Amino acid sequence: AGAIRLVEQYLRLQLLREASWLDKNTRSVELSLVTFNPSTLFATVVAINFDMGVSGGVTSVSTTIQSIPAALYDADNMQWSQVVFEVGMVVLNVIFTWSESPYVIKIW
């Protein structure tokens, strides 16, 4: 199963190259993700940056991993400005994802 997943990932990388997302002029690729662990109430932010040299190949890799406590709202001490801001960010994320979906679907 691992070999099949590796082949799938390689094919997706090829699609990125064919769509001109990655080419010989690409100097940096950043992979960012956020995970949430509900049992510990922590969110983990991971950022991996791959830098490519002019001669080709990856010259450096930098990683940043940060765990953030995801505090639940206290009904007695709720800060409505924070709730409004976070709901607004979710709405903006949905709008952005929807607007970018044709490009993502084309790659997958």
Residue pairs with C-beta under 8 A, 6 or more apart in sequence:
12 107
12 108
13 22
15 107
15 108
16 22
16 107
17 23
19 106
19 107
21 107
22 29
24 56
26 52
27 51
27 52
28 49
28 50
28 51
28 52
29 49
29 50
29 52
30 47
30 48
30 49
30 50
31 46
31 47
31 48
31 49
31 50
32 45
32 46
32 47
32 48
33 45
33 46
34 43
34 44
34 45
34 46
35 43
35 44
35 46
36 42
36 43
36 44
36 70
37 43
37 44
41 69
41 70
41 71
41 72
42 67
42 68
42 69
42 70
43 67
43 68
43 70
44 65
44 66
44 67
44 68
45 64
45 65
45 66
45 67
45 68
46 63
46 64
46 65
47 63
47 64
47 65
48 61
48 62
48 63
48 64
49 61
49 62
49 63
50 58
50 60
50 61
51 58
51 59
51 60
51 61
51 62
52 58
52 59
53 59
73 83
